[in-house]
């Protein structure tokens, strides 16, 4: 397989693993009518608040809440999976692996990312084994135990995310992804109207269906098939269904609609999520991104400015709201408003605790627009800042070139 084809395949698989992670919240499905009954599992009053924190990206609070539930219900695989999801997402966010823009195109696989924290890795792997042990015990007693099948599918899905996105162990990740899909397909076979099980299956169908025909056979080697339209319909069914899995499905629909350039379909779903979870910085940023894609540039700029101001006022806690200023700079730069773009890039550094990669990108971009404005002294200062942040990065290499000769692009 050519290198470019491998990259396309691995990029799609990366999307599969991230999207599967978004399918990580689960509830019980066992009941006389499993297609209709969905309640937080286990039955514990702390679950509701923990999920609210989870979808507002307040992962520390979410992890603490789910940890308390797990302490009270140590033998429930759903309690293990919930806590596992909270710490997994916390680490994904720290590594900047939850930015939907990364997955809207097929270049994710070429990007370099920090390794996950060693303590997190051990904790996560221990939880995976704990969940598997509980699920297997129930399935050994009853192979058609819907709750156990569903829970094992989620455990496998989350493990595939970890091995794929964090360890880049693609074959291992694929095996777990295949296992997750088979578990959820078994649930659908036993209870066809259980829309919650369509979450992971629909995700797989869409992502594998997005591959060029020449590469779909590679997915078929691992027992996976794809169908974009069917996958999106499964996710719509889940989004309209009961339980918090509908939230996961809506998040995935926003991501997939964006990839399909169906921005007008994505925007109302995104706004519904923002209304429900106003501290979810990623969904709020996505509103600006979608408006920009629709060429509603003034509205997009207003969203970015509102996010940055709210972040200054503490609305987003420790989340990296400075990306809104960077996004505003990119928008204004596209409009040839170099003075406005430079001001926006400069604001990135005024955030309380800017993420260093974002700050480095903003400094390089500021240097470029200062060169466009023929403010060479300011441009040089920014290029030196880029190099000082990480002299071995590709951004630093670019900045070094611009120190030799001013930027003249665009």
Helices and strands as residue ranges (DSSP letters): H 3-22, H 46-55, H 59-72, H 77-94, H 100-103, G 108-110, H 118-141, H 146-161, I 162-166, H 170-190, G 195-197, H 198-209, H 213-221, H 228-239, H 245-259, H 263-276, H 281-293, H 297-312, H 323-334, H 338-348, H 356-372, H 376-389, H 394-404
